[in-house]
Amino acid sequence: MRAVPVRPSRKRLSAGSRSPVRVAAPPSGGTQRDSLELRILQHFRTVVGSARDYDAEVRARTGISGSQLWALSEISHRGGMSVNAVAERLALHQTTASNLVNVLSEKRLVRRVRDESDQRVVRLYATADGMRLLLRAPRPYTGLLLDALRRLQPPELSRLSRSFATLLGAMRPPAAAAGAAGETLVGD
């Protein structure tokens, strides 16, 4: 692989972020394919950086992670959810969702209530503290990426889904397996 000179970067504000995200100008020289590959890589870095900045803002303003905020939001809007329902709404493995709920419960933002008709089922409800936290939390509660995906038209979503499936198929198997298992890039 050859070294690619990098031009000075330009500043661009990310969606929902107050801090600029540095986006390097495409390199001079090289092939059109090289330029396209690097531009796509920069787009990925911008997405990840914007998500990281948003999570930092959520943590600074609320004391919980972006994933925990999203879970709290879902629980507050759909009182009586189970942990499995939280996992489904957030597209997470049940164990990951359980860990999110445990943190929210320890922080007294969510309370667990056993179902009267079936004591094995635990229902989740946002506490008054949890509701107050939501009022001061930055929006969107789902995070920037899902919010952006929700604003795309169905044909754009389909095209993006096919492109990601192709990309994941070209990557080494562990990366594709991690995504299929619902693992996340950022720990909570």
N, C-alpha and C positions, 0 to 999 in steps of 0.2 A: 504494500500500500504506500502510495506516495504522500509526501507532506503537502498539505494544502494551506496556502497563505490565507490568513483571515483578516479581512478589512476591519477597521474600527466599527464598533457596533452602534446601532441606532436605538433610541429608546422608544418603546411603544407601551401604552397602558394596556394591561390585560383587563378583560371584562370583569367588572366587580372589584377590581383591585385599585388601591390608591397608589401603589408603588409601581414604577415603571419596570417592565420586563425587557431585558436587553436581547435584541435580536440582531445577530451578526448579518452583515450584508453578504450576499452570495459571493463566493470567491471568483476572482478573475482567472481566466484560463481554464483548462480542463474541458471535459466534454459536457455536452448538454445533459447527459445522464448523471454525471457527477454533480452538476449544479442542482438538478432536480432531487437527487438523493439527499444532498446536504440541506436543501430547503425543507424537505419533509422532516428530516431529523430535527431541524430548528423548530418546526411546528410542534413536534412531540415535546421538545424541551420547554417550549412556551406553555403547552397544556400542563405538563407536570409542574413547572415553576408556578404557574397561576394557581393550581390546586394547592401547592405547598404554601404559597402566600396567604391564600384564603383560610387554610387550616390554621396558620399562625394567628391570623386575625381573630378567628373563632376562639382559639385557646386564650388569647390575650383578653378578649371581652367577656368570656364565659367561664373559663377554667376547664372546659371539656373540649374534646376533639371534634372535628367536623363530622365524623361518622357517628359519634355519640349525640351530637346535636340533631342530626338527621333522624336517628332512632327515637330520640325524645320527641321530636316533632311528629313523627308517625304515631307514636303512642298517645300523644295528646289529642291528635285528630281522630284517632280510632280507639278510643278508650276500651279496654277489655281485651286487647290483643294478647296473643300468646307469644312466647319467644320464637316459635316456629313461624308465626305470621310476620314477626319483625324480620326474621331471616329472609323470608320470601320477598317482602317489600323492599329490602335493601340489597337483594341479590347476593346474600352472604351465606356461608356455611352456618349451620345451626350453632356450632360451638363458638364461632366468632360472634354471632348475634347474642349468644348467652353471655359472653364476656363483656360486650357492650352494655347489656342490661345490668350485669353485676356492678359495673362501675357506676351507672346511673342510680342504682339502688343504694349503693354505699354512700353516694353523695346526697342521698335523700331527695332525688329529683323524680324518681319513679317509685311507686309502691307495688308490691305483689299481693294479690288477693286470690285465695283458693276458690275455685268455682264451687258453688254450693251443691250443684247436682253431681259433680264429679271431682272429688278432692284431689285427683291426680293432675287436674288442669289448673294452671296458674295464669291468672289474668293480670295484665299490666295497666297501670293508670299513672298519669303525670300528677305529681304532688303540686301544692301551691307554689313551692320553691321552684319546681320545674317549669311551671307556667310563667313565673316571673322571669326566669332565665331566658325563656323564649322571647319575651318582650324586649330584652336588651341584646339579643343575639343578632348578628348580621344575617341578612338574607342573600341568597336563597338558602333555606335550611338544607336542601338536598345537596348543596355544593355547586360550584360553577359548571362542572362538566355535565352532570345530569340536567341542570337547568338549560344549558345550551342545546343538548340533545333534544329536549322537549320542545324547543323552538324550531327545530328542523322539520321540514315537510316529509311525509312518508317516502317519497322517491329518494330524497337525500339520505334518509336513514337507511333505506335498503341498500343503496350504493355504498355507504360507509360500512355497513355490516359485511357486505361481500368483500370489500377491500381489506377489512381487518381479518376476516377469515383467511383470505389469501396470504396476508402478512404473517399471521400466526402459523399457518401451514408451512411457510418458508423458514420459520425460526426453529431453533433446536427444540426437541420435544419437551424438555422441562418447562419452558415458558408457556407453551400451549396448554400443558397439563395444569399449570398453576392457575391459569385463567378459567379453565373448565371447572376446577375445584372451588372457584369462588374466592381464591386467595387475593389479598390486596397487596399493593406495592408499599404502602405505608402502614406501619403498625399502630395499633390503638392502645 
